[in-house]
Amino acid sequence: MSNQDLGIHGEQLVENWLTQQGWSILYRRWHCRWGELDLVAQGYNAQGGKLSSQMLAFIEVKTRSRGNWDLDGLLSITPTKQNKLWRTARLFLARHPHLAQLPCRLDVALVSCHPTCPQAAKAHLELPDGQRYLALQDYLVNAIAK
């Protein structure tokens, strides 16, 4: 399985998990000339018992195989990458003005590959080869502040 295929399955895992959390996936792999947004989701943000408000989340999914060197993809989100993601998100909003009034955040989902089904993960997905599993290791809300 190629790294691209592994990434697509990682995005599917995160999409499934977000849907279970009550979010609606508006776009998957939305791209423009300047970059790509892995997932764009609309949902409600509940903060510390306060009233929830509708919002938009741009989700960067990092899927890594075992033995990765970059903390399951976290270290790959450099300041340059962060700026590129925000620039792409702003262009998304310009092209979808009906969503531009919503508060926005940029989240990061860290997905890793395992030889056995991980029980401690937030969510998991068996890969088509039947020999490996993807696990949602961590979901970082508003991980890339602007």
SULURVEN-V947164 format. One record per backbone hydrogen bond with DSSP energy under -1.0 kcal/mol. NH is the residue of the N-H (numbers start at 0). CO is the residue of the C=O. E is the energy in kcal/mol with one decimal. If there is no record, write none. Layout:
# SULURVEN-V947164
nh = <NH/NH>
co = <CO/CO>
e = <E/E>
This chain:
# SULURVEN-V947164
nh = <5/6/7/8/9/10/11/12/13/14/15/16/17/18/19/20/21/22/23/25/26/28/29/31/36/38/39/40/41/42/44/49/52/54/55/56/57/58/59/61/63/73/74/76/77/81/82/83/84/85/86/87/88/89/90/91/92/93/94/95/98/101/104/106/107/108/109/110/111/112/113/121/124/126/129/132/133/134/135/136/136/137/139/142/143>
co = <1/2/3/4/5/6/7/8/9/10/11/12/13/14/15/16/18/17/41/39/39/37/36/34/29/58/26/56/23/54/52/46/44/42/102/40/104/38/106/108/110/70/69/73/75/77/78/79/80/81/82/83/84/85/86/87/88/89/90/91/95/98/55/57/139/59/137/61/134/63/132/135/133/131/126/113/124/111/122/109/134/109/107/139/105>
e = <-2.4/-2.4/-2.1/-2.2/-2.1/-2.3/-1.9/-2.3/-2.1/-2.7/-2.7/-2.2/-2.9/-2.4/-2.0/-1.3/-1.5/-2.4/-3.0/-2.8/-1.6/-3.0/-1.6/-2.7/-3.3/-1.6/-2.5/-2.9/-2.8/-2.2/-2.8/-2.4/-1.3/-3.0/-2.7/-3.1/-2.6/-2.9/-2.6/-3.0/-2.4/-1.5/-2.1/-1.4/-1.6/-2.7/-2.3/-2.1/-2.4/-2.3/-2.4/-2.3/-2.5/-2.5/-1.9/-2.3/-2.3/-2.0/-2.0/-1.1/-2.4/-1.7/-1.4/-2.3/-2.0/-2.7/-2.9/-3.3/-2.3/-1.7/-3.0/-1.9/-2.2/-2.6/-2.4/-2.9/-3.0/-2.7/-2.9/-2.0/-1.2/-1.4/-3.3/-1.0/-1.9>
